[in-house]
Amino acid sequence: TSPEELLSVRLNQPQQSYEEAKKQVADSLAGKTAAVFISTKIILDQASTGSSLSGQYVANEGEHTVHKDGPFALKQTNESRFGYVLDQDEFAKDKTLTLRPALPSEYLLRLGLQNVVFGDAIRILGINGSAIQTTQPWLVGPSPALPDIALFMQAAGFHRLPRAMLGKGVPHILTWYRPKDGLLIHDTKPANFVFTQGRVVPIDLIISQPDSSLLEETAQINNVIGPPTSNASRLHPSPPPKGAFQPP
């Protein structure tokens, strides 16, 4: 399933054409382009000053307070928390990957990657104190099973990261890597997907694109054969060079 197809699923609203939906995604993060690597300042400058979330309260769990307003989920980050990101454990000799609190810039990058990689339509609503407010299409449907999620991720070119590269508390079954562009994804549990209109659709994943040297070092220290590619194109992926790390 391509990002364009997933976007069509998310924004299948009679009053909005597909071309308008694509433009909405592009305009929300980068003016006239859906490029991921833009500065945090540009995103924040485009956002208005936030206020209390509208709509009906749904939940206050983890990093977000969530409201539902019509066909959209409204989210606000909680208590200066911006989710997590996979990074090397600085206290571990083997430098395995662990979860650490994300910076605001890393949280915003995660939103941009969610839009570009998985055809989402997340928009920045505003900044309320130290909290970031966003809107995202509200999807209705059951959570898919883990085998269905695995098939979806594999079809999108992802491979599970080797267990040897992961620290305690980072489940191998929920952690994926895509060699062609160096994308690293975690938390692919059923609750972070919706099965709707015959498709598995991601809604809230931990996505990053770390420097390839980080993964290469962790792979070498833990005797994982073949380091990750060090020259992966981020915005316009190309095939990895011969001998590049290909997770099993």
Phi, psi and chi 1 to 4 in degrees:
 res  aa     phi    psi   chi1   chi2   chi3   chi4
   1 THR       -  124.0  -57.2      -      -      -
   2 SER   -81.5  161.0   68.9      -      -      -
   3 PRO   -56.2  -36.0  -26.9   35.5      -      -
   4 GLU   -65.2  -39.8  -70.4   78.0   13.4      -
   5 GLU   -67.0  -39.9  -69.5  171.8  -38.7      -
   6 LEU   -65.9  -38.1  -70.2  173.7      -      -
   7 LEU   -62.8  -40.2  176.5   60.0      -      -
   8 SER   -62.5  -37.4 -179.5      -      -      -
   9 VAL   -64.7  -45.4  170.5      -      -      -
  10 ARG   -65.6  -37.5  -62.9  177.4 -164.3  -84.5
  11 LEU  -114.2   39.5  -63.5  179.0      -      -
  12 ASN   -82.2   70.9 -172.9   18.3      -      -
  13 GLN  -116.2  132.3  -58.5  176.9   54.5      -
  14 PRO   -57.4  -33.4  -23.8   33.9      -      -
  15 GLN   -83.3    1.0   71.1  -86.0   21.3      -
  16 GLN  -133.7  120.8 -176.5  177.9   46.4      -
  17 SER   -74.3  163.9   71.6      -      -      -
  18 TYR   -63.5  -40.8  178.9   57.9      -      -
  19 GLU   -63.6  -38.2  -71.1  -57.6  -40.5      -
  20 GLU   -65.2  -38.2  -70.4  171.7  -25.4      -
  21 ALA   -64.6  -44.0      -      -      -      -
  22 LYS   -61.6  -41.1  -72.8 -160.0  -63.0 -175.7
  23 LYS   -64.1  -38.1 -176.6  176.8 -176.8  -62.2
  24 GLN   -61.2  -43.0  175.2 -178.3  -26.1      -
  25 VAL   -63.0  -47.1  172.4      -      -      -
  26 ALA   -62.5  -45.8      -      -      -      -
  27 ASP   -66.4  -27.7  -71.7  -10.6      -      -
  28 SER   -68.4  -28.7   68.6      -      -      -
  29 LEU  -116.4  -21.3  -73.2 -179.1      -      -
  30 ALA  -151.1   35.0      -      -      -      -
  31 GLY    70.8  -90.5      -      -      -      -
  32 LYS  -117.3   10.2  -60.6  -59.8  179.4 -177.6
  33 THR  -142.7  152.6  174.9      -      -      -
  34 ALA   -95.6   23.0      -      -      -      -
  35 ALA   -59.3  139.0      -      -      -      -
  36 VAL   -81.1  -41.5  175.2      -      -      -
  37 PHE   -87.4   75.8  -72.5   91.3      -      -
  38 ILE  -118.3  158.7   56.4  177.5      -      -
  39 SER   -75.7  154.0   70.8      -      -      -
  40 THR   -58.6  -36.9  -57.8      -      -      -
  41 LYS   -61.6  -40.3 -174.8  176.5 -175.3  -59.3
  42 ILE   -61.7  -44.4  -68.6  175.4      -      -
  43 ILE   -62.8  -46.3  -63.0  178.4      -      -
  44 LEU   -69.7  -33.7  -62.1 -175.4      -      -
  45 ASP   -64.9  -30.1  -75.8  -11.3      -      -
  46 GLN   -79.3  -19.1  -70.6 -178.6  -15.3      -
  47 ALA   -82.6  143.7      -      -      -      -
  48 SER   -82.9  170.0   61.0      -      -      -
  49 THR   -69.9  126.8  -58.7      -      -      -
  50 GLY   -76.7  169.7      -      -      -      -
  51 SER  -144.7 -171.3   57.9      -      -      -
  52 SER   -62.4  144.4  -62.0      -      -      -
  53 LEU   -67.3  138.8  -66.0  179.3      -      -
  54 SER   -87.5 -179.0   59.8      -      -      -
  55 GLY    80.2 -165.4      -      -      -      -
  56 GLN   -98.5  131.0 -177.6  179.9    8.8      -
  57 TYR   -62.0  135.2  170.7   83.1      -      -
  58 VAL  -116.2  -49.5  174.8      -      -      -
  59 ALA  -163.6  159.4      -      -      -      -
  60 ASN  -135.4   88.2 -173.9  -13.3      -      -
  61 GLU  -133.7  137.3  -60.4  177.2   -4.9      -
  62 GLY    61.4 -123.6      -      -      -      -
  63 GLU   -88.3   -9.7   68.9 -151.4   50.4      -
  64 HIS  -128.1  147.1  -67.0  121.3      -      -
  65 THR   -97.4  133.4  -64.1      -      -      -
  66 VAL  -121.1  131.3 -178.4      -      -      -
  67 HIS  -120.1  158.4  -74.6 -146.2      -      -
  68 LYS  -115.7  126.2 -176.7  179.3 -174.6  -61.1
  69 ASP  -130.8   98.4 -169.2   -2.2      -      -
  70 GLY    63.1 -128.8      -      -      -      -
  71 PRO   -86.7   13.7   32.0  -35.6      -      -
  72 PHE  -125.3  147.3  -64.3   99.4      -      -
  73 ALA   -92.8  130.3      -      -      -      -
  74 LEU  -106.8  129.2  -53.5 -177.1      -      -
  75 LYS  -125.6  144.7  -61.9 -178.5  179.1 -178.5
  76 GLN  -135.2  129.5  177.2  171.6  -67.7      -
  77 THR   -66.3  148.0   55.6      -      -      -
  78 ASN  -102.2  133.8  -71.8  -31.2      -      -
  79 GLU    49.4   47.9  -59.0  172.9   -0.4      -
  80 SER    57.7   28.1  -61.5      -      -      -
  81 ARG  -104.0  137.8  -70.7 -178.1  -69.6  171.3
  82 PHE  -129.7   39.0  -56.7   96.2      -      -
  83 GLY    75.7 -155.8      -      -      -      -
  84 TYR  -133.0  165.3  -67.3   89.1      -      -
  85 VAL  -143.8  147.2   65.6      -      -      -
  86 LEU   -78.4  131.7  -81.2  174.0      -      -
  87 ASP  -151.4  166.2 -160.6   -4.0      -      -
  88 GLN   -65.8  141.1  -74.7 -178.8  -27.5      -
  89 ASP   -78.6  108.2 -174.4  -13.1      -      -
  90 GLU   -67.5  -15.8   59.0 -178.8  -44.5      -
  91 PHE   -97.3   -3.1  -60.1  106.7      -      -
  92 ALA  -101.8  133.6      -      -      -      -
  93 LYS   -64.1  -31.8  -68.3 -178.3  179.0  179.3
  94 ASP   -86.1   -1.6   55.8    7.9      -      -
  95 LYS    50.6   41.2  -65.4 -168.1  175.9 -178.9
  96 THR   -68.7  163.1   47.8      -      -      -
  97 LEU   -84.1  135.6  -57.6 -179.4      -      -
  98 THR  -137.5  169.5 -171.0      -      -      -
  99 LEU   -90.7  132.3  -70.1  169.3      -      -
 100 ARG  -129.4  157.8   65.3  160.1  173.5   80.4
 101 PRO   -59.2  134.8  -26.1   35.9      -      -
 102 ALA   -81.9  149.0      -      -      -      -
 103 LEU   -75.4  159.1  -60.0  170.3      -      -
 104 PRO   -54.8  -40.3  -26.9   34.8      -      -
 105 SER   -64.1  -36.8   57.0      -      -      -
 106 GLU   -70.3  -34.8  -68.7  168.9  -33.3      -
 107 TYR   -63.9  -44.4  173.6   79.0      -      -
 108 LEU   -66.5  -38.3  -68.4  168.6      -      -
 109 LEU   -62.5  -39.6 -178.2   59.6      -      -
 110 ARG   -58.8  -41.7  165.0 -179.1  159.1 -175.3
 111 LEU   -63.9  -42.7  -58.1 -174.6      -      -
 112 GLY   -63.1  -41.6      -      -      -      -
 113 LEU   -65.8  -38.6  -73.3  167.5      -      -
 114 GLN   -58.9  -41.8  172.6   77.1   15.0      -
 115 ASN   -65.5  -49.7  -81.2    1.1      -      -
 116 VAL   -74.9  -41.7  173.1      -      -      -
 117 VAL   -79.8  -38.5  178.0      -      -      -
 118 PHE  -119.0   19.9  -67.8  121.2      -      -
 119 GLY    60.5   33.8      -      -      -      -
 120 ASP   -83.0  175.2 -146.1  -33.3      -      -
 121 ALA  -133.9   46.0      -      -      -      -
 122 ILE   -70.7  135.8  -60.6  169.8      -      -
 123 ARG  -128.0  149.4  -59.9  179.7   64.6 -168.9
 124 ILE   -83.6  122.1  -53.1  -63.9      -      -
 125 LEU   -86.7  -43.3  -75.3  177.8      -      -
 126 GLY   171.6 -177.4      -      -      -      -
 127 ILE  -119.1  122.3  -49.7  -59.7      -      -
 128 ASN  -116.1   95.5 -172.0   12.6      -      -
 129 GLY    68.3 -120.0      -      -      -      -
 130 SER  -100.4    9.4   60.8      -      -      -
 131 ALA   -99.7  143.9      -      -      -      -
 132 ILE  -102.4  129.7  -62.4  174.1      -      -
 133 GLN  -108.0  135.0  -62.6  176.5  -26.4      -
 134 THR  -136.0  165.0   57.8      -      -      -
 135 THR  -127.7  146.8  178.6      -      -      -
 136 GLN  -149.2  140.4 -178.6 -179.4   20.7      -
 137 PRO   -55.0  135.0  -27.5   35.8      -      -
 138 TRP   -86.8  120.0 -175.3  -81.0      -      -
 139 LEU  -105.4  140.6  -61.9 -177.8      -      -
 140 VAL  -111.9  129.3  177.8      -      -      -
 141 GLY   159.8  167.7      -      -      -      -
 142 PRO   -75.2  164.0   29.7  -35.4      -      -
 143 SER   -81.0  134.7  -64.6      -      -      -
 144 PRO   -71.9  162.0   27.0  -33.1      -      -
 145 ALA   -79.1  158.1      -      -      -      -
 146 LEU   -55.5  -40.6  -80.3  173.2      -      -
 147 PRO   -61.6  -35.3  -25.9   36.0      -      -
 148 ASP   -68.6  -38.7  -65.6  -37.3      -      -
 149 ILE   -64.1  -41.4  -67.5  171.3      -      -
 150 ALA   -61.6  -42.5      -      -      -      -
 151 LEU   -63.0  -40.0  -72.0  174.4      -      -
 152 PHE   -62.3  -48.1  169.9   84.6      -      -
 153 MET   -64.3  -42.1  -64.5  -61.6  -69.4      -
 154 GLN   -65.3  -38.9  -70.3  163.2   -0.3      -
 155 ALA   -64.4  -27.3      -      -      -      -
 156 ALA   -86.3    4.5      -      -      -      -
 157 GLY    93.6   10.9      -      -      -      -
 158 PHE   -93.6  151.3  -71.0   90.0      -      -
 159 HIS  -127.9  146.1  -53.2  -96.5      -      -
 160 ARG   -66.1  136.2  -76.6 -161.5  173.3   99.5
 161 LEU   -70.9  140.2 -152.5   63.9      -      -
 162 PRO   -56.7  141.3  -26.7   35.6      -      -
 163 ARG   -56.0  -36.0  -64.5  177.7 -171.2  -88.1
 164 ALA   -62.3  -19.8      -      -      -      -
 165 MET   -90.7   -4.3  -65.1  177.6   65.1      -
 166 LEU  -110.3  139.2  -56.4  174.7      -      -
 167 GLY   -80.7  176.5      -      -      -      -
 168 LYS   -63.5  140.2  -67.0 -179.8  179.8  179.4
 169 GLY    86.8    2.6      -      -      -      -
 170 VAL  -115.4   94.8 -178.3      -      -      -
 171 PRO   -62.4  129.1  -21.5   32.9      -      -
 172 HIS   -58.2  -37.5  162.1   72.2      -      -
 173 ILE   -68.3  -17.7 -162.9  170.8      -      -
 174 LEU  -108.2   10.0  -56.3 -178.9      -      -
 175 THR  -123.9  126.5  -50.2      -      -      -
 176 TRP  -133.1  155.3  -59.4   79.9      -      -
 177 TYR  -139.1  140.4  173.6   71.6      -      -
 178 ARG  -117.6  110.2 -170.3  159.0   72.9  178.5
 179 PRO   -60.1  -35.3  -23.7   34.1      -      -
 180 LYS   -65.9  -26.1   72.3  175.5 -176.7  178.7
 181 ASP  -135.1    8.0   50.3   15.0      -      -
 182 GLY    71.6   20.6      -      -      -      -
 183 LEU   -75.4  136.5  -73.7  173.4      -      -
 184 LEU  -119.7  126.1 -171.6   60.7      -      -
 185 ILE  -129.9  137.2  -66.9 -175.3      -      -
 186 HIS  -134.6  163.1  179.4   63.8      -      -
 187 ASP    74.7   40.3 -148.6   19.6      -      -
 188 THR   -85.3   51.9   57.2      -      -      -
 189 LYS   -84.3  159.5   59.6 -172.1  178.6 -176.0
 190 PRO   -53.8  -35.5  -30.7   38.0      -      -
 191 ALA   -64.1  -16.8      -      -      -      -
 192 ASN   -98.2   14.7  -71.1  -28.2      -      -
 193 PHE  -135.2  159.3  -70.4   79.2      -      -
 194 VAL  -130.8  139.0  170.0      -      -      -
 195 PHE   -99.1  111.6 -173.7   78.0      -      -
 196 THR  -145.3  144.1 -177.4      -      -      -
 197 GLN    51.8   36.6  -61.0 -178.0   41.1      -
 198 GLY    76.1   13.4      -      -      -      -
 199 ARG  -131.4  150.1  -72.2 -178.1  170.8   85.2
 200 VAL   -85.2  123.5  172.9      -      -      -
 201 VAL  -125.0  119.7 -177.2      -      -      -
 202 PRO   -72.0  141.6  -12.1   27.0      -      -
 203 ILE  -125.0  -22.4   55.1  174.0      -      -
 204 ASP  -159.1   81.4 -172.2   19.3      -      -
 205 LEU  -111.6  156.4  -56.7 -179.3      -      -
 206 ILE   -89.6  103.9  -63.0  174.9      -      -
 207 ILE  -117.7  135.0  -48.1  175.1      -      -
 208 SER  -148.2  172.1   59.9      -      -      -
 209 GLN  -139.3   72.5 -155.7  169.6   30.0      -
 210 PRO   -68.1  160.9   26.9  -35.3      -      -
 211 ASP   -58.3  135.0 -169.4  -73.9      -      -
 212 SER   -61.4  -25.2   57.5      -      -      -
 213 SER   -64.5  -29.4   62.2      -      -      -
 214 LEU   -64.8  -49.7 -179.3  147.3      -      -
 215 LEU   -67.6  -36.5  -66.9  176.4      -      -
 216 GLU   -62.4  -44.5 -179.4  177.4  -11.1      -
 217 GLU   -64.0  -45.9 -177.9  179.0   34.6      -
 218 THR   -62.5  -39.9  -63.6      -      -      -
 219 ALA   -64.5  -44.3      -      -      -      -
 220 GLN   -67.6  -43.5  -70.5  178.1  -19.0      -
 221 ILE   -61.2  -34.6  -69.1  174.8      -      -
 222 ASN  -101.1   18.5  -67.3  -79.9      -      -
 223 ASN    59.1   36.1  -61.3  -45.5      -      -
 224 VAL   -85.6  125.4  174.6      -      -      -
 225 ILE   -67.9  128.7  -61.9  174.3      -      -
 226 GLY    77.8  114.2      -      -      -      -
 227 PRO   -72.5  156.7   29.0  -35.7      -      -
 228 PRO   -60.8  151.9  -18.7   30.7      -      -
 229 THR   -58.1  139.5  172.5      -      -      -
 230 SER  -100.1    0.7   59.1      -      -      -
 231 ASN  -127.2   30.0  -64.3  -52.9      -      -
 232 ALA   -65.3  131.9      -      -      -      -
 233 SER   -75.9  130.6  173.1      -      -      -
 234 ARG   -84.8  -44.7  -65.7  175.6  178.9  -93.4
 235 LEU   -94.2  -29.1  -66.2 -179.9      -      -
 236 HIS  -128.8   80.9  -57.3  -74.3      -      -
 237 PRO   -59.4  145.5  -21.1   32.3      -      -
 238 SER  -129.9  163.1   57.5      -      -      -
 239 PRO   -57.7  143.5  -24.3   34.6      -      -
 240 PRO   -66.2  151.8   24.4  -33.4      -      -
 241 PRO   -65.1  158.3   23.2  -33.3      -      -
 242 LYS   -56.9  131.8 -173.6  176.4 -179.5 -179.9
 243 GLY    88.2    1.1      -      -      -      -
 244 ALA   -67.0  154.5      -      -      -      -
 245 PHE   -58.4  124.6  170.9   55.9      -      -
 246 GLN  -126.0  101.7  -62.1  -77.6  -12.4      -
 247 PRO   -58.8  148.0  -21.0   31.9      -      -
 248 PRO   -68.6      -   23.7  -32.5      -      -
